[in-house]
Amino acid sequence: DPHRWLAETKWLCEEVKERESKEKKLRCYLVRSREQLKHFTQMKETEHESLFKQIKKQEKLLEEVHREKR
């Protein structure tokens, strides 16, 4: 039956469009999530570097105080 075939074809086209739309949204979400993760990772690395520098500074000060006591 050509009418049934046409109706099924239209329905399948709509299904494909809907799935492509969902896939596109999910890909955008994935890209955004990856960018956020990269950003947060960089922020944490920067924070760790800063803390490490502070610790080194404190160690030097402590060594100086120790030397002065001797």
Residue pairs with C-beta under 8 A, 6 or more apart in sequence:
none
